[in-house]
Amino acid sequence: MSTTASNTNASGGGRSRGPAPAGERLADWADGRLGIYSLAKSNMRKIFPDHWSFMLGEVCLYSFIIIILTGVYLTLFFHPSMNEVVYHGSYVPLQGQLMSEAFNSTLHISFEVRGGLLIRQIHHWAALIFLAGMFVHMMRVFFTGAFRKPREVNWLFGFLLFVLGMFTGFTGYSLPDDLLSGTGVRFMEGAILSVPIVGTYLSFFLFGGQFPGHDFVARFYSIHILLLPGIMLGLLVAHLILVFYHKHTQFAGPGKTNNNVVGMPLLPVYMAKAGGFFFLVFGVIAAIAAIAQINPIWAIGPYRPDQVSTGAQPDWYMGFSEGLIRVMPGWEINFWGHTLVLGVFIPLIIFPLVLVAIAVYPFIEAWVTGDRREHHILDRPRNAPTRTAFGAAWISWYFVLLIGGGNDLWATHFHLSINAITWFVRISFFVVPVITFVVTKRVCLGLQRRDKDKVLHGRESGIIKRLPHGEFIEVHEPLSQEQLYTLTAHEQYEPVELGPTVDENGVERKIKGSQKLRAKLSNAYYGEDNQIQKPTVEEYREITSGHGHH
Amino acid sequence: MKKLSARRRHPLAAVVVLLLALAATGGLYTAFAPASKAKADDTAQSLTIEEGKKLYEVGCASCHGTGGQGTTDGPSLVGVGAAAVDFQVGTGRMPAQQPGAQVPRKRVIYNQAQIDQLAAYIASLGAGPAVPTKNQYSPEGADVAKGGELFRTNCAQCHNFTGKGGALTHGKFAPELTGVSPKHIYEAMQTGPQNMPSFPDTTMTEKNKKDIIAYLNAVNGDETENPGGLELGGLGPVSEGLFAWIFGLGALIAVAVWVAARTAKAKKS
């Protein structure tokens, strides 16, 4: 392999070009050891389509990198220990107070370590933005149907990243051992205790004895900085490899098919754009961290199990679980000297179900359509009304629970009764998703009708013309060929038919319940009233040939 | 002495003795009794109470009854003490604008002299906590850290970590403690206004109350610094989450749209 360079030179038709440039020699050296040429050849010209919503995943990736970088800095000064110490630092209102070493070192990071508070705030803001970014990224993938074959596994990877991100965030939020996060850990302990039979054992196992014990900060620390981020990093790499392997999806348009990708190459265009975007993301997060304070643990105070404050909420991504527990009636069943705390146990069961509801959706849709083809062209949300309605309903459900999680602040800031809000959330938990589903579906169908109208009759020009006999009409301008293509590029499924109920011999056919369900769902998705048939070529010709006669 | 003794049967002797005795008693009285001053004070006090009663009849009696005995619309004021009046009227809570779950803080409509008159009248109805002196509530020399610990143990569960307020049931609330004067905080702890429990000196000593006032002054006062930047209301993760979504993710999406709109143009061949 070391002869490659001289060979390249010699192959120049005998003309001596002198020694190869340093960059080329370095690249040759690396190729000989890493095989970068073949990798680069297949990937450097990888094409990516251009759309702002395709950069949401990048926001997540970059904030994750920012979190790792700042997190490493924080580990240099943080002491994950619950040993009790007396505070002698520079924050006067806590001097002389007993606190854990974890809290003490977080105060030290905030007030004495150079740049410590800024780094801490970047770390925390980036975490909130990371989760928010993942949420929006996931919704983009959902509403455009980018989860369809071949990307179902990548959808699950992304979903796992979101869930792991929630728990990484929660463990990180608990590390400073302040009164706010300690209340959150206490909340979690309560949830674990509510598990029938094994709850107490699980809690003792996790906390190394009675809550709070002396272990949980150190345990959460290794989970927060090693276990969960390690898994996330692996999933992230797999997620990105699959994005490369599947190639990126694109919106329908002229020249864009299921078999090509229209866009710009990775090198140089996307390398420059993505690299620049990293610094923009870092810049925005750093600016926010410099402007706005987050989790001021000095004002919150050290954790003591006998103290609690109002306004004790988790970070936003755990807010829906807070909502579940706040609005749940405090039911409990007592028998044989045991207590089953349904008021806590039921929310604990619903908590994963809220998340799983959205995670399994792609598989349900694939089953209903029975479509086994690959899809690389994205749907416009309106063209998949049932899916869009389901997604909107899920979001509304999630946000209803967020309202429940912040019910005290809604009460104080909107001068409402907290009990009224709790009842509102209890009812909305069941009602609002249904209403959202119906309304969203109607809106989607309305938009489909509008698209159809635009295709057949053209765009409203706003020009009013008076005809000789006195009638006023608005002039419609026909759409361009590109627009016509884009508006009619989506394909529409036919609802699944169950077929005749009897076979050719007149014997009643056995139809499985699952088949009946599938046919029903399919009709709900693609039946006559559930999607607007897009205009056919014949319809278009018939109408446009008579153009001018109106 | 003979002359004097000879005239002791004089018809006017009794008159002279009487005059002397009167003069002596009067003189002694004027010399030793602080009576004249006390007398003057008593008059002022009764005048104050009198004035307070008049104010009371106009502004308070419709709910609290003509003698402060209370009605269905307002509680009895017998024994609440001057401190309660000074707090409720001094923070504008009383007179109440309308009945409701809780009477909020609003513009103060009486001046301090009138408040004192009202307080004197209410105090005259029955013994209760007096208005504290500056010595009692002034946060100078108090232990801020101890106050923080006491605040987190006794107050934070309703008023939030640094006194930003919180919700109670059925529209009641624990108000924000920003901008409340030390005297009113002291009186609130002493008297337990509206939905608040009271912390009399037997439960929480005068010194502890001072510590709490000093703590609030340190973390929620005019000169409190937020080393991390904007406080976002000091309400914790809800406002932080809202900020992260709107300004954090909002800004990043704006940047993404900006970047995506600036693409490399293909060369026209």
Interface residues (C-beta under 8 A of the other chain):
Chain A: D50 H51 W52 S53 F54 M55 L56 E58 V59 Y87 V92 P93 L94 Q95 G96 Q97 S110 F111 L117 Q121 W125 L128 I129 A132 G133 V136 L179 L180 M264 V269 K273 G276 F277 L280 V281 V284 I285 I288 A289 A290 I291 A292 Q293 I294 N295 P296 W298 A299 I300 G301 R304 D306 Q307 V308 S309 T310 G311 A312 Q313 P314 D315 W316 G319 G405 G406 N407 D408 L409 A411 T412 H415 L416 S417 I418 N419 A420
Chain B: A101 D143 V144 A145 K146 G147 G148 E149 R152 T153 A156 Q157 C158 H159 N160 F161 T162 K164 G165 G166 A167 L168 T169 H170 G171 F173 A174 Y215 A218 V219 N226 P227 G228 G229 L230 E231 L232 G234 L235 G236 P237 V238 S239 E240 G241 L242 F243 A244 W245 F247 G248 L249 A251 L252 I253 V255 A256 V257 V259 A260 A261 T263 A264
